[in-house]
Amino acid sequence: MTDPINLESIQPDHVFDGGDLDCGSGLILLIRENMLKVPERGIFEMRSRETTVRSDLPPWCRMVGLEYLGSLEADGFTRYFVRRTAKAAEQEKSLEKDKSRAKEYEWRARARSTGSLRSTVYCRNFSIEVGQPASFETSDKNPSAVEYLLAALAGDLTTGFATECSKSNLSVDDIEMTISGKLNNILAHLGLEEGDPSFAAIEMKCFVSSFEDEAKVRDAWDRTVKRSPLAATLKKAVDLRMKLSIV
């Protein structure tokens, strides 16, 4: 019978922080990529704040031939220990193919008109109600497509920033973002006159509450913006103004 491993005494060959990612959000690809830095029979430590990893990681390790050693609770995260085996090398050969398939992934949705000034968009298991093109009222039943675009950008950066801070072991109490956008000619959007209906500018202000080193927090924000597909795309077409305030 093999003696139990003293996890406290392990000196891992490589440490990777998975932050808040779960196994269905690209974490497995990142684990496989980082495992390449571990020698055969070496030990890999993965840190995570996502609770579902506790139940998902051990069976995945068994499936691909890695030796799951166990976990330890730390301050705000869990440390998972995995030993690289000779069998795991077979799985690593397919990593580049899986990365290539990931690069070809397409987001898909379909939409149909579901009433006067209303459409429903379906994507995966979600349905999103989209309201009239523009409204000057203070409240409506459904957001407009323009508001969804602004919300998607703000949500992408807020979630991405929180995840990036978590991966960098930066303690953040709160993240809040305001966003506003102005069209070059809203009357053209409404069909009331000819003109340019595109965005003239989008302005964002992100407020983060943290006692961490300001330079490290700003580096995490810069990485978040750089990796955002929405921010990267909109920057090419519109004056995208972003400001980070640490309070």
C-alpha positions, 0 to 999 in steps of 0.5 A: 500500500502506497504511503499517503503524500504529505501535500504540505511538503510538496515543492511543485515544479510549476505553479499555475493560477486558474483564478475563477475559471471553471473547467468549461471556460478554457481552464483545461486548455490552460492546464494542458499548456502549463503541464508542458512546463513540468518534467515527467513525474514532476508535480504541477500545482494549480490554484483556483477560486472556482468551487466546481473545480474540486469535483471536475478536476480529479475525474479529468485527470484520471481520464487523461492519465494524470495522477491527481494527488489531492488539494489543500485549502489556502487563503481564499483559494484551493491548491490542487496537486497533479503529477505528470505521467508518461501516459499524459504525454500521449494527450499532449500530442493532441494539444495543438490540434485542440488549440487549433479547433479552439481558434476556429470556434464560432459564436452562433445565435439566431433572431426572429421578430416576435412582435411590434418593435421587438425581437428575440435572440437565441444563443445556446440555452439563452433567449434575449429580448431586444426592444425598439431601436432607440427610446427617449423614455426613462423606462421600457420593457426591453433594452435596445440593441445599442444598449445590449452592445454597451452592456456586453462591452461593460460586462466583458471588461468587468468580468474579465478584470475580476478574473485577471485580478483573481489570477494575479492574487490581487484582492479586490473588494468591488468593481463597478463600471459606467459606460455611455455612448453617443451616435454620430446621428441618432436621427439617421438610426431612426430613419428620420434623415440621412446621415451616419448612424455609427457610434461617435464615441464610447466612454467608460469609467471603471472604479475598483476598490482595492488596497493592492499595489496600484501599478499591479492593479493597472497592469491587470486592467491593461491585460484585461482590455488587451484580451477583450475581443469586444474592446479590440474590435470597437477600438478599430471603429470608434473613439473608445475612451477608458479610464480606471480609478482605484479607490 
